[in-house]
Amino acid sequence: MNKETSLLKILKEFETITSKGYREIASFLPKDRVPFGFFCPYVPEELIHAAGALPFRLMGTAIKMSHAQAHLPTNCCHLVKSSLESLLQGELDFLKGIIFSHSCDAMQGLADIWALQKRIPLQFNLMIASRLNSEPSRIYLRSEIERFKNFLESNVGKITPQDLKASIRLFNRIREKVAEIYARRPKWYREISGSDFARIIRAGYLMDRRRYLELLDEFLNVLPETPEGTEDSVPVYLAGNMTHDAPYFSYIEEAGAVIVQDDLCSGTRFLRLMVPEDIDPMEGLTNRYFTSFVCPNKHQGAHAHAETLLGEVQKSGAKGVIFLLYKYCESHFFDYPDLKQALESKGIPTLLLEVEDPSFSVGQLKTRIQAFIEMLSPI
Amino acid sequence: MRNTFSPSPLRGEGEKVWQKKIMTETANETNFYRKINSTSAYRRLMIAYYFMMKHPNWFGKKVAWITSGGPVEPLYAMGVLPFYPENYGAMCGAFRMSVSLCEAAEHKGYSHDLCSYALTDIGSSFTGKGPLGRLPKPDFLVCCNNICGTVIKWYEVQARAFNVPVFFFDTPFIYDEIEDHTLKYVQDQMKEYISFLEKQLKHPFSEKRFQKVCSRSFEAVNLWKEILEMARRHPAPLAAFDAFIHMAPVVTLRGTPWAVRYYKKLKKEMEQRVRQGVGAFAHEEIRLVWDNIPIWYDIRNLSKLLSSQGAVLVADTYTSAWALDQLDLAQPLMNGLAGAYATIHLNRGFEYRVQKMASLIQKYDAHGFIMHSNRSCKPYSLGQYDLKQEVTRLTGKPGLIIEADHTDSRSYAPEEVEKQIRIFLDIIKTK
């Protein structure tokens, strides 16, 4: 099999897993691991995996709403609404458990509503500290992660230190490979289209992680040594929520841009969660949440978000920043005006796209992206 | 027909004009509203508080902005004036000034979907407008997330805008029971909080003064609890609409002798009403419980609508949130206080909220309940649809959900709400 055929085969496998609805995905999941749903990078996937379960991330789907409105007010984000809808329609009945990490007020309320439905056998509310810049919060978080470990051991399987170390190694290797793909993307964007890239990232939260690592290895091996792309695309940076949906990436790249880096919850923020392998694993899982800025829901100082974003954007060489934000996401929308101001004061233009359902107002979205990219393009 | 209730403290009209107005209005009512006489003391108290807040330098005071559920006792113990942006937001709402302030914040790029208390505060900071005009710059901020996660972001915005330090007091949400390590965490933060204050104010914390402040705080809180409990009587001597107004001192001034003095006065007046068997309204046929923050800009109309049907709000989940129910005085003071702040109503899960609503309905002998689905308060509003079902299942009492926003009237359809309330009251009457 030549490299091109291998590349297509690998991309096909990513597409297969990411194009399915939740109910259909169940048959593609490994049989030896019970799936546990989760939403947020503050859930230590390594622990779920070490217990013998499969961490399965719920990232929102374009599901038709018919039940969720009976439980939720309208001003909840798409992730909250579509996840509850999926639950109520029975799409998630294959899950053995669900893990909520305390992120925002909407998720806090969703956890209560979710438990009332009694559709999934197990639920654990992991109470991540909202303040991640002090010694008392580090001590508290360590205890909370221990509580989560106990829950997994009682309901899934014993977590030995060896298992946990192996799991940490596996997730670290995945992060390294994903980081490599991120690093190569700006030049290899002809070989790795935006939509393929989004699928690669999304698949990593749904499938067996060992198989995922194998696929990432193979993928990097079959990429041509030199990229075909010419440098005629406008480099842009994508900031926002967990929006690794192929269409968004396509719209941006079809408009003549290439996403050189992102700050998405499903993207590079996951890469900031590397765990040192030479220290106590529980200590490592705790400390990583204090060493870098992961989510605007958490307090790490009033300037943490702007400083992180500005540094990353400048490093990426992007000519502009697109904010792709879930409508009703308070954390991002509170930060947005100051972030916009900070970027624009450095001469970096921004565009705000407020999105609900991924299929909503496509035409308008494309027009706005097109106009923004044209504005950034050299005359 | 018209009813009235306690006015906002800073009305432009003079006291005499105001009292004359009340007398004229109440005389025309078919359901007579009894004005609370202590209201004039309340107004004087709140005018004095806001006067100090507006001119802290005249009193040699530093000002800290603090969230409504934050531990205020250490601030008073350190001689700091606490300012409550949420309380101010409520005032802007009652004065119907919120919409223009929200729009000012939106003009600067803040989303219309954000909490209207926050938008009001941010808009007021930008424009210098509001019932008090331009507010003095805070010296520092104290943010406690026991009421919501919104305040984290809101206070970060203001910390950047004013370039002042913020102390963030983290109280993890409690779905079931509080864990030992959670309690330890909030207690440890109390120590950090004190160190933060000592650093900002450059003088040591006095345990003796703190104890005195706490003792006043607990006394005010207990008086407030006793006043609210009096509404269990038939007829209720005060309505929840009264409580929405008269709660201001327990929020802003708990820990001071003024709050204690005021609530003693109010309690005395309510006791007299109980002795005389008179209620807040002459006619009390239907007793209701309210859930969520009031609709500040429409309190007057809602009160009028309800009373015209003989309905009185006798209890609510909001004003009782300042009752510090879980205060454990067997613990060292600082630890007990930390535990009480970590376990307030809004920081508790669904089951606690169900029990609290059911218990209020039972204790206050209510015929039903109204839930305000508040666009600006997700912690209060998410889960209300399920809460309504569960409370009705437990108590057999019907509930109504109305949609609004606590200060932004752009998200409110008064005629629709009025229609819903009328139908709801008819249902209760036919039962």
Interface residues (C-beta under 8 A of the other chain):
Chain A: A70 H71 L72 P73 N75 C76 H102 C104 D105 A106 Q108 G109 L110 A111 D112 I113 A115 L116 N125 M127 A129 S130 R131 S134 P136 S137 I139 Y140 S143 E144 R147 P296 N297 H299 A302 H303 K327 Y328 E330 S331 F333 F334 D335 Y336 P337 D338 K340 Q341 E354
Chain B: K108 G109 Y110 S111 D113 L114 C115 A118 N145 C148 G149 T150 I152 K153 W154 Y155 E156 V157 A159 R160 V166 F168 D170 P172 F173 Y175 E179 H181 T182 K184 Y185 D188 Q189 E192 G349 F350 S373 R375 K378 P379 S381 L382 G383 Q384 Y385 D386 E403
